[in-house]
Amino acid sequence: MNRAAQLLCGASIALIAVLSPHASAQLSTQPGLSWEQVKARFEAANPALKADALNVDEMHAEETTAYLRPNPQFTFAVDGTQLLPHNGVWQPLTGEQEQSMFSYLHERDRKRELRLETARESTRVAAEQHEDLKRNLEFILRSAFIQTIEAKSVLMLAQADLDYYDKLIAISRERFKAGDLAQIDLDRIELQRVQYEQELQSALVNLRTAKIQLLQMLDDRTPVEQFDVNGPFDFSPDLKQPEQFRQAALDARPDLRAALQSIELAKSTHKLAISNGSTDPTLSAWWTHNPSFNNPNDYDTLGLSINIPLRIFDRNQGEKQRTLIDIDRSQQTTEATRAQVFSDVDTAYAMVASNVELLKPYKAKYLDQSTRVRDTVTYAYQHGGASLMDFLNAQSDYRVVQLAYLQLVGTYLTATAQLNLAVGREVIP
C-alpha cells in the first residue's frame, strides 16, 4: 500500500502542475501565437476587413470627383451647303456658313467647395465606420482566441484526469490480485473509465473546432494540427470603477465618433443643398464665317451670350428641407448611440464583476478543497475506510469543481473582451 500512496501522490502533483496558469505554454509542443500576433495577422489578412478598408479608399477618390470643375463645351457647325445647281452650276462649298462655339457653366455660391467638404465628411464617417467594424470583428476574434485556450485547458484537465484514473485502476488491479478487492468493484471502477474517455474526446473536438474558427478569421490555410495559440488563462480580481470605463468609451468608441461626424456631414449636405438652389449662368462665345453676306466686313463675326436659368419653380426646396431634417435626425441618432455606449459599458462591467466574485472563492478555497477531498477519500478507499460509492462521488465532485473553474475563467475572459468592445479599446488585457 505504500506504493499505492506514492502513485497517488505523484498523480496529484502532476495534475496540479497541469492546471497551473502557465501550464499551456510549458506543455505545448510548438510555440503558439500570442494574442497580439493573432491580432496582427487578422488585421493584415482578414478579407472582410480588407474589403471595408478599400471602401474608405473609394471615398477618398470621391473627394477628387467632388472638386472637379464642369467641363467646357465646344461646338462646330457648317450650314448653307448647296444641294441643287444654281444656273446649271453646282458649287456645294460656295457660300456655306461655318460656326464654332465655346461655352462654360459657371458654378456659383461655392458649390465645388461644398461638394468637397461633403465628400471629406463622408470619408471621415466611412473611416470611423471601418474602425467600428474592426472593433466588432476583433471581439469575435478575441472570443475565438479565448475559446481556443479554454479548450486547451479543458483538454489538459481531461487528460490529467484520465492519467490519474489510470493509476487508480492499476492500483485497484493490484489490490484485486492480492485479494483485497472484489471483482465487481474492480469492474465498476474500470467501467467508469468510459466517462473519462468521452470527456477527453469531447475536449479534443472542441479544441479542433475552436482552432478552425480562428483560422477562418485569419484567412489561414495552415493545417489545424500545426496551428496553436498561447495566452494567460487566469483572472484578475482588481477592477476599476465603472465611471472610468464610461469616460474611456466616450473618447474611444468609433461608432459614437461616426455618429458625431454624421452631424457634420448633414450640416455640410444642407449647405450644399442651399447652394444648389442658386442659379448658375452659362457663358458662351462663338465665331461665324459666312461669305454669303453682301457686306464683305461681315464675313467673319464674333458673338457672346449668357444663359441664366430662371429658377421660379424649382429652387431645390425639397432637398433643402430634407437635409435640414436630416441634421436633427443625425443629432437624435447620436444621442441614441451615446446612450447605447453607457448601456454597453454598464452591462459588460456587471458581467466582469459578477465573474470575478464567482472566481474568488474557487481560487481561494474550492480548487484546493476539491483536490484535498478527492485525495483523502481515495486514500481512505484504498485502506478500506471509504466505500466505492464515496470514492466515485469524490472523483466526480473533483471533476465538476475543476471544470467549473475553467469554464468560469473562460466566461470571465469573454466578459473582459465584451468590456473592451464596449469601451472601444483594450482596457483589460
C-alpha positions as CSV (number, residue, x, y, z in Angstrom):
1,M,0.0,0.0,0.0
2,N,3.0,2.3,0.3
3,R,3.5,2.0,-3.4
4,A,-0.2,2.9,-4.0
5,A,0.2,6.1,-1.8
6,Q,3.3,7.1,-3.8
7,L,1.4,6.7,-7.1
8,L,-1.5,8.8,-5.9
9,C,0.8,11.5,-4.6
10,G,2.7,11.6,-7.9
11,A,-0.6,11.8,-9.8
12,S,-1.8,14.7,-7.7
13,I,1.4,16.7,-8.1
14,A,1.3,16.1,-11.9
15,L,-2.3,17.3,-12.1
16,I,-1.6,20.5,-10.1
17,A,1.2,21.3,-12.4
18,V,-1.0,20.8,-15.4
19,L,-3.6,23.2,-14.0
20,S,-1.2,26.0,-13.2
21,P,-1.6,29.3,-15.1
22,H,1.5,28.7,-17.2
23,A,0.9,25.1,-18.0
24,S,-0.4,25.6,-21.5
25,A,2.9,27.3,-22.5
26,Q,5.0,24.7,-20.8
27,L,3.3,21.7,-22.3
28,S,2.9,23.0,-25.9
29,T,5.0,21.0,-28.4
30,Q,5.5,24.1,-30.5
31,P,5.4,27.8,-29.9
32,G,1.9,29.2,-30.2
33,L,0.8,32.6,-31.3
34,S,0.1,35.2,-28.7
35,W,-3.0,37.4,-28.8
36,E,-1.0,40.3,-30.2
37,Q,0.4,38.1,-33.0
38,V,-3.1,36.8,-33.8
39,K,-4.5,40.3,-33.9
40,A,-1.7,41.5,-36.2
41,R,-2.3,38.6,-38.6
42,F,-6.0,39.3,-38.5
43,E,-5.6,43.0,-39.4
44,A,-3.3,42.0,-42.3
45,A,-5.3,39.1,-43.8
46,N,-9.0,39.2,-42.9
47,P,-10.9,39.6,-46.2
48,A,-13.9,41.4,-44.7
49,L,-11.7,44.0,-43.0
50,K,-9.6,44.5,-46.1
51,A,-12.7,44.9,-48.3
52,D,-14.1,47.6,-46.0
53,A,-10.7,49.4,-46.0
54,L,-11.0,49.6,-49.7
55,N,-14.4,51.2,-49.3
56,V,-12.6,54.0,-47.4
57,D,-10.1,54.4,-50.2
58,E,-13.1,54.7,-52.7
59,M,-14.5,57.5,-50.5
60,H,-11.1,59.3,-50.8
61,A,-11.3,59.0,-54.6
62,E,-14.8,60.6,-54.4
63,E,-13.2,63.7,-53.0
64,T,-11.3,64.2,-56.2
65,T,-14.5,63.8,-58.2
66,A,-16.4,66.2,-56.0
67,Y,-14.0,69.1,-56.6
68,L,-13.8,68.8,-60.3
69,R,-14.9,71.8,-62.4
70,P,-17.6,71.5,-65.1
71,N,-16.1,70.7,-68.5
72,P,-16.3,73.5,-71.1
73,Q,-18.4,72.8,-74.2
74,F,-17.1,73.2,-77.8
75,T,-19.4,73.1,-80.8
76,F,-18.5,73.4,-84.6
77,A,-21.2,73.6,-87.2
78,V,-21.3,74.1,-91.0
79,D,-24.5,75.3,-92.7
80,G,-25.6,76.6,-96.1
81,T,-24.2,73.8,-98.3
82,Q,-25.7,74.0,-101.8
83,L,-27.9,70.9,-102.6
84,L,-29.2,72.0,-106.1
85,P,-27.3,73.5,-109.1
86,H,-27.6,77.3,-109.5
87,N,-27.8,78.4,-113.1
88,G,-26.7,75.0,-114.1
89,V,-23.6,75.1,-112.0
90,W,-23.4,73.0,-108.8
91,Q,-21.0,74.5,-106.3
92,P,-21.7,72.8,-102.9
93,L,-19.0,74.5,-100.9
94,T,-19.7,78.0,-102.1
95,G,-21.4,80.3,-99.6
96,E,-21.5,77.8,-96.7
97,Q,-21.6,79.2,-93.1
98,E,-19.1,77.9,-90.5
99,Q,-19.6,78.5,-86.9
100,S,-17.6,77.4,-83.7
101,M,-18.9,78.0,-80.2
102,F,-17.3,77.7,-76.8
103,S,-19.5,77.6,-73.6
104,Y,-18.8,77.2,-69.9
105,L,-21.1,76.6,-67.0
106,H,-20.1,78.9,-64.1
107,E,-20.9,77.4,-60.7
108,R,-21.8,80.0,-58.0
109,D,-22.2,80.0,-54.2
110,R,-19.2,77.8,-53.5
111,K,-20.7,74.6,-55.0
112,R,-17.4,73.0,-55.6
113,E,-16.0,73.8,-52.2
114,L,-19.2,72.5,-50.5
115,R,-19.1,69.3,-52.6
116,L,-15.5,68.7,-51.5
117,E,-16.4,69.4,-47.8
118,T,-19.3,67.0,-48.0
119,A,-17.1,64.3,-49.7
120,R,-14.5,64.7,-47.0
121,E,-17.1,64.4,-44.2
122,S,-18.4,61.3,-45.9
123,T,-14.8,59.9,-45.9
124,R,-14.4,60.6,-42.2
125,V,-17.7,58.8,-41.5
126,A,-16.6,55.8,-43.6
127,A,-13.3,55.7,-41.8
128,E,-14.9,55.7,-38.3
129,Q,-17.4,53.0,-39.5
130,H,-14.4,51.0,-40.7
131,E,-12.9,51.3,-37.2
132,D,-16.2,50.2,-35.7
133,L,-16.3,47.1,-38.0
134,K,-12.7,46.3,-36.9
135,R,-13.8,46.7,-33.2
136,N,-16.6,44.2,-33.7
137,L,-14.6,41.7,-35.7
138,E,-11.8,41.9,-33.2
139,F,-14.3,40.9,-30.4
140,I,-15.3,37.9,-32.5
141,L,-11.6,37.1,-33.0
142,R,-10.9,37.5,-29.3
143,S,-13.8,35.3,-28.4
144,A,-12.5,32.6,-30.7
145,F,-9.0,33.0,-29.2
146,I,-10.4,32.6,-25.7
147,Q,-12.4,29.6,-26.7
148,T,-9.2,28.0,-28.1
149,I,-7.1,28.5,-24.9
150,E,-10.1,27.4,-22.8
151,A,-10.4,24.3,-24.9
152,K,-6.7,23.6,-24.4
153,S,-7.1,23.9,-20.6
154,V,-10.1,21.6,-20.6
155,L,-8.2,19.1,-22.7
156,M,-5.3,19.2,-20.3
157,L,-7.7,18.7,-17.4
158,A,-9.4,15.7,-19.2
159,Q,-6.0,14.2,-20.0
160,A,-4.8,14.6,-16.4
161,D,-8.0,13.1,-15.0
162,L,-7.6,10.1,-17.3
163,D,-4.0,9.7,-16.4
164,Y,-4.8,9.9,-12.7
165,Y,-7.7,7.4,-13.0
166,D,-5.5,5.0,-15.0
167,K,-3.1,5.0,-12.0
168,L,-6.1,4.2,-9.7
169,I,-7.1,1.4,-12.0
170,A,-3.6,0.0,-11.8
171,I,-3.6,0.1,-8.0
172,S,-7.1,-1.5,-7.9
173,R,-5.9,-4.3,-10.1
174,E,-3.0,-4.9,-7.7
175,R,-5.5,-5.0,-4.8
176,F,-7.7,-7.4,-6.7
177,K,-4.7,-9.7,-7.3
178,A,-3.9,-9.5,-3.6
179,G,-7.5,-10.5,-2.8
180,D,-8.2,-7.1,-1.2
181,L,-10.8,-6.0,-3.8
182,A,-13.9,-7.8,-5.2
183,Q,-14.3,-8.4,-8.9
184,I,-17.5,-6.4,-9.1
185,D,-15.8,-3.4,-7.5
186,L,-12.9,-3.7,-10.0
187,D,-15.4,-3.9,-12.9
188,R,-17.2,-0.8,-11.7
189,I,-14.0,1.1,-11.4
190,E,-12.9,0.1,-14.9
191,L,-16.3,0.9,-16.4
192,Q,-16.1,4.4,-15.0
193,R,-13.1,5.0,-17.4
194,V,-15.5,5.3,-20.3
195,Q,-16.7,8.6,-19.0
196,Y,-13.1,9.9,-18.8
197,E,-12.5,8.8,-22.4
198,Q,-15.7,10.6,-23.6
199,E,-14.7,13.8,-21.8
200,L,-11.2,13.6,-23.5
201,Q,-12.7,13.1,-26.9
202,S,-15.1,15.9,-26.5
203,A,-12.3,18.2,-25.4
204,L,-10.3,17.3,-28.5
205,V,-13.2,18.0,-30.8
206,N,-13.9,21.4,-29.0
207,L,-10.3,22.4,-29.3
208,R,-10.2,21.5,-33.0
209,T,-13.4,23.4,-33.7
210,A,-12.1,26.5,-31.9
211,K,-8.9,26.4,-33.9
212,I,-10.9,26.1,-37.2
213,Q,-12.9,29.2,-36.4
214,L,-9.8,31.1,-35.5
215,L,-8.1,30.0,-38.8
216,Q,-11.1,31.1,-40.7
217,M,-11.0,34.6,-39.3
218,L,-7.2,34.8,-40.1
219,D,-7.9,33.5,-43.6
220,D,-5.1,31.0,-42.9
221,R,-4.9,27.6,-44.6
222,T,-2.5,26.1,-42.0
223,P,-3.4,22.6,-41.0
224,V,-5.2,22.5,-37.7
225,E,-2.6,20.2,-36.2
226,Q,0.2,22.7,-37.0
227,F,-1.6,25.7,-35.6
228,D,-1.5,26.7,-31.9
229,V,-2.1,29.8,-29.7
230,N,-1.0,30.6,-26.2
231,G,-2.1,33.1,-23.7
232,P,-2.8,33.6,-20.0
233,F,-5.8,31.7,-18.8
234,D,-6.5,33.4,-15.5
235,F,-8.4,36.2,-13.9
236,S,-7.5,39.4,-12.1
237,P,-9.5,40.3,-9.0
238,D,-8.7,44.0,-9.5
239,L,-11.3,46.1,-11.4
240,K,-11.5,49.8,-11.9
241,Q,-14.6,51.9,-11.2
242,P,-17.3,51.9,-13.9
243,E,-17.0,55.7,-14.3
244,Q,-13.5,55.3,-15.7
245,F,-14.7,52.9,-18.4
246,R,-17.6,55.1,-19.3
247,Q,-15.4,58.1,-19.9
248,A,-12.9,56.0,-21.9
249,A,-15.8,54.7,-24.1
250,L,-17.0,58.3,-24.8
251,D,-13.5,59.0,-26.1
252,A,-12.7,55.8,-27.9
253,R,-16.0,54.3,-29.4
254,P,-15.7,54.7,-33.2
255,D,-19.5,54.3,-33.7
256,L,-20.0,57.3,-31.5
257,R,-17.4,59.2,-33.4
258,A,-19.1,58.2,-36.6
259,A,-22.4,59.4,-35.3
260,L,-20.9,62.8,-34.3
261,Q,-19.2,63.0,-37.7
262,S,-22.6,62.3,-39.3
263,I,-24.0,65.5,-37.8
264,E,-21.2,67.5,-39.5
265,L,-21.9,65.6,-42.8
266,A,-25.6,66.5,-42.5
267,K,-24.7,70.2,-42.0
268,S,-22.4,70.2,-45.0
269,T,-25.1,68.5,-47.1
270,H,-27.6,71.1,-46.1
271,K,-25.3,73.9,-47.1
272,L,-24.7,72.2,-50.4
273,A,-28.5,71.9,-50.9
274,I,-28.9,75.6,-50.4
275,S,-26.1,76.3,-52.8
276,N,-27.6,74.0,-55.4
277,G,-30.7,76.1,-55.3
278,S,-28.8,79.1,-56.7
279,T,-28.7,80.0,-60.4
280,D,-25.6,79.0,-62.5
281,P,-25.2,81.0,-65.7
282,T,-23.7,79.5,-68.9
283,L,-21.3,81.8,-70.7
284,S,-20.9,81.3,-74.4
285,A,-18.7,82.9,-77.2
286,W,-18.7,82.0,-80.9
287,W,-17.1,82.8,-84.2
288,T,-19.0,82.7,-87.5
289,H,-17.7,82.7,-91.1
290,N,-20.4,83.4,-93.7
291,P,-19.2,84.5,-97.2
292,S,-22.8,84.8,-98.4
293,F,-23.2,88.2,-96.9
294,N,-23.1,91.1,-99.3
295,N,-21.2,93.1,-96.8
296,P,-17.6,91.9,-97.0
297,N,-17.0,93.1,-93.5
298,D,-19.5,90.6,-92.2
299,Y,-17.8,87.5,-93.5
300,D,-16.2,86.8,-90.0
301,T,-18.2,87.7,-86.9
302,L,-17.9,87.1,-83.1
303,G,-20.7,86.7,-80.7
304,L,-21.2,86.5,-76.9
305,S,-24.2,85.2,-74.8
306,I,-25.1,84.5,-71.3
307,N,-27.8,81.9,-70.4
308,I,-29.4,82.4,-67.0
309,P,-32.0,79.8,-65.9
310,L,-35.0,81.4,-64.2
311,R,-35.5,79.3,-61.1
312,I,-39.1,80.3,-60.5
313,F,-40.5,76.9,-59.7
314,D,-37.5,74.7,-58.8
315,R,-35.2,76.2,-56.2
316,N,-34.2,72.9,-54.7
317,Q,-36.8,73.3,-51.9
318,G,-37.2,69.6,-51.3
319,E,-33.5,68.9,-50.8
320,K,-33.2,72.0,-48.6
321,Q,-36.0,70.7,-46.3
322,R,-34.8,67.1,-46.4
323,T,-31.2,67.9,-45.4
324,L,-32.4,70.3,-42.7
325,I,-34.5,67.4,-41.2
326,D,-31.5,65.1,-41.6
327,I,-29.4,67.3,-39.3
328,D,-32.0,66.8,-36.5
329,R,-32.2,63.1,-37.3
330,S,-28.4,62.7,-37.0
331,Q,-28.4,64.5,-33.7
332,Q,-31.1,62.2,-32.3
333,T,-29.2,59.2,-33.6
334,T,-26.0,60.4,-31.9
335,E,-27.9,60.7,-28.6
336,A,-29.2,57.2,-29.0
337,T,-25.7,56.0,-29.7
338,R,-24.3,57.7,-26.7
339,A,-27.0,56.1,-24.5
340,Q,-26.1,52.7,-26.1
341,V,-22.5,53.3,-25.2
342,F,-23.3,53.7,-21.5
343,S,-25.6,50.7,-21.6
344,D,-22.9,48.5,-23.2
345,V,-20.3,49.5,-20.7
346,D,-22.5,49.1,-17.7
347,T,-23.7,45.7,-18.9
348,A,-20.2,44.4,-19.7
349,Y,-18.9,45.8,-16.4
350,A,-21.6,43.9,-14.4
351,M,-20.7,40.7,-16.2
352,V,-17.0,41.1,-15.4
353,A,-17.6,42.0,-11.8
354,S,-20.0,39.0,-11.3
355,N,-17.5,36.6,-12.7
356,V,-14.7,38.0,-10.5
357,E,-16.9,37.4,-7.4
358,L,-17.6,33.9,-8.5
359,L,-14.0,33.1,-9.2
360,K,-12.5,34.4,-6.0
361,P,-13.8,31.6,-3.7
362,Y,-12.8,29.0,-6.3
363,K,-9.2,30.1,-6.3
364,A,-9.1,30.8,-2.6
365,K,-10.9,27.7,-1.4
366,Y,-12.8,25.3,-3.7
367,L,-10.0,24.2,-6.0
368,D,-7.7,23.1,-3.1
369,Q,-10.7,21.8,-1.2
370,S,-11.9,19.5,-4.1
371,T,-8.3,18.2,-4.6
372,R,-8.0,17.5,-0.9
373,V,-11.3,15.7,-0.6
374,R,-10.6,13.6,-3.6
375,D,-7.2,12.6,-2.4
376,T,-8.4,11.9,1.1
377,V,-11.4,9.8,0.0
378,T,-9.2,7.9,-2.4
379,Y,-6.6,7.2,0.2
380,A,-9.4,6.1,2.6
381,Y,-10.9,3.9,0.0
382,Q,-7.5,2.2,-0.7
383,H,-7.2,1.5,3.0
384,G,-10.8,0.2,3.4
385,G,-12.0,3.4,5.2
386,A,-14.5,4.5,2.5
387,S,-17.0,2.8,0.2
388,L,-16.7,2.5,-3.6
389,M,-19.6,4.9,-3.9
390,D,-17.8,7.5,-1.8
391,F,-14.7,7.1,-3.9
392,L,-16.6,7.6,-7.2
393,N,-18.5,10.6,-5.9
394,A,-15.3,12.2,-4.8
395,Q,-13.9,11.7,-8.2
396,S,-17.0,13.2,-9.8
397,D,-17.1,16.2,-7.5
398,Y,-13.5,16.9,-8.2
399,R,-14.0,17.0,-12.0
400,V,-17.1,19.2,-11.6
401,V,-15.3,21.8,-9.5
402,Q,-12.2,21.9,-11.7
403,L,-14.2,22.1,-14.9
404,A,-16.5,24.7,-13.5
405,Y,-13.5,26.8,-12.6
406,L,-12.0,26.6,-16.1
407,Q,-15.4,27.5,-17.6
408,L,-15.7,30.4,-15.3
409,V,-12.3,31.7,-16.3
410,G,-13.3,31.4,-19.9
411,T,-16.6,33.3,-19.2
412,Y,-14.6,36.0,-17.4
413,L,-12.2,36.4,-20.3
414,T,-15.1,36.6,-22.7
415,A,-16.7,39.2,-20.4
416,T,-13.5,41.3,-20.4
417,A,-13.4,41.1,-24.2
418,Q,-17.0,42.3,-24.1
419,L,-16.0,45.2,-21.9
420,N,-13.1,46.1,-24.3
421,L,-15.7,46.0,-27.1
422,A,-18.0,48.3,-25.1
423,V,-15.2,50.8,-24.4
424,G,-13.8,50.7,-27.9
425,R,-10.2,49.8,-26.9
426,E,-8.4,47.3,-24.8
427,V,-8.8,48.4,-21.2
428,I,-8.3,44.9,-19.7
429,P,-5.6,42.9,-21.4
